[in-house]
Amino acid sequence: MLFGVTYSAMLVNVVMTMETFIVTRNLAWLAIFIPIHALFYLVCVVEPRFFDLFQLWGKTRGIALLAGNVRFWRAGSYSPLVLDLPYERGRHRAAPERVIV
């Protein structure tokens, strides 16, 4: 942690502040760092892993929201079928044997 926030929160804050400064070309916009840092500090007091969890949510559920799969499948899925991808050697998994009794 750095100044009461996680490193990922500090990185987001610095990037947002620098982008705002670059776009506006006004040195006064660098002062926006303090209220954003205070907001992130309050978030990290409640849940220190918030930014890590939000990143994981974005990798799983967020992509499905953008792709439209959540409305159709009600899950973060690209396909309802099991994908049969080959292993490193290029071989596919063996099909399960069916036992008829």
C-alpha positions in Angstrom: 0.0 0.0 0.0 1.1 3.5 -0.7 -0.4 6.5 1.2 -3.3 4.4 2.3 -4.3 3.0 -1.1 -3.2 -0.1 -3.1 -0.6 0.2 -5.9 -3.3 -0.4 -8.5 -5.4 2.4 -7.1 -2.4 4.7 -7.1 -1.6 3.8 -10.7 -5.2 4.5 -11.8 -5.1 7.9 -9.9 -1.8 8.9 -11.5 -2.9 7.9 -15.0 -6.2 9.7 -14.7 -4.5 12.9 -13.3 -1.8 12.9 -16.0 -4.2 12.3 -18.8 -6.4 15.2 -17.6 -3.3 17.4 -17.4 -2.2 16.4 -20.9 -5.6 17.0 -22.4 -6.2 20.3 -20.8 -2.6 21.6 -20.7 -3.4 23.4 -17.5 -1.2 22.9 -14.5 -4.1 23.5 -12.1 -5.6 20.2 -13.1 -2.8 18.3 -11.3 -4.6 19.3 -8.1 -7.4 16.8 -9.0 -5.0 14.1 -7.6 -6.0 15.0 -4.0 -9.8 14.4 -4.2 -9.4 11.3 -6.4 -6.8 10.0 -3.9 -9.2 10.7 -1.0 -12.0 8.9 -2.8 -9.8 5.9 -3.5 -8.6 6.0 0.2 -12.2 5.7 1.4 -12.8 2.8 -1.0 -9.7 1.0 0.2 -10.7 1.5 3.8 -13.9 -0.4 3.1 -12.4 -3.1 0.9 -8.6 -3.1 0.4 -8.8 -5.5 -2.6 -11.5 -3.5 -4.4 -9.3 -2.6 -7.4 -8.0 -6.1 -7.8 -11.5 -7.6 -7.6 -12.8 -5.0 -10.0 -10.0 -5.9 -12.5 -11.0 -9.6 -12.2 -14.7 -8.7 -12.7 -13.7 -6.8 -15.8 -11.8 -9.8 -17.2 -14.7 -12.2 -16.7 -18.1 -10.5 -16.4 -17.2 -7.2 -18.1 -16.2 -8.8 -21.4 -19.5 -10.7 -21.4 -21.4 -7.5 -20.8 -19.8 -5.9 -23.8 -20.3 -8.9 -26.0 -23.9 -9.2 -25.1 -23.7 -12.8 -23.8 -25.0 -11.9 -20.4 -28.4 -11.0 -21.7 -28.7 -14.2 -23.8 -27.0 -16.9 -21.6 -27.2 -15.2 -18.2 -23.5 -16.0 -17.7 -20.1 -14.9 -18.9 -19.8 -17.4 -21.7 -18.6 -17.2 -25.2 -20.3 -20.5 -26.2 -22.7 -22.9 -24.6 -20.7 -25.8 -25.9 -17.5 -27.3 -24.4 -14.6 -26.4 -26.6 -12.3 -29.3 -27.5 -9.0 -27.6 -27.7 -5.8 -29.6 -28.3 -3.0 -29.9 -25.7 0.5 -28.7 -26.2 1.4 -31.7 -28.4 -1.6 -31.1 -30.7 -3.7 -34.0 -29.4 -7.3 -33.7 -28.5 -8.7 -35.1 -25.3 -9.9 -38.7 -25.5 -13.6 -39.0 -25.9 -15.3 -40.4 -22.8 -16.1 -44.1 -23.2 -19.8 -44.9 -23.1 -20.8 -48.0 -21.2 -24.0 -49.6 -22.3 -25.6 -51.9 -19.7 
